[in-house]
């Protein structure tokens, strides 16, 4: 999951951040069950999604270096697609061809 940081104009001034120099945070998502199946069928790279869940931290020891490692991830409880089928087709470059492709979602929900 990529999240673009948005800055208040005053914060930009204090931090000396120019317009267009936003930062992106990357989060790993962990999905299970029906949401995982739904995401694998309908979510593609660049899709706008909304997630509800918990931020958790994984810890492990690196096999090669023996160093302790950690990373944060989001344990997803619910996932929504925040773009229409037409928007998804435009994003993928299939302008106006939303008849094919197998994506038969209508704004979320599982009807399986």
Buried (B, 14 or more C-beta within 10 A) or exposed (E): EEEEEEBEEEEBEEEEBEEEEEEEEEEEBEBEEEBBEBBEBBBEEEBEBEBEBEEEEEEEEEEEEEEEEEEEBBBBEEBBBEBEBEBBBBBBEBEEEBEEEEBEBEEBEEEE
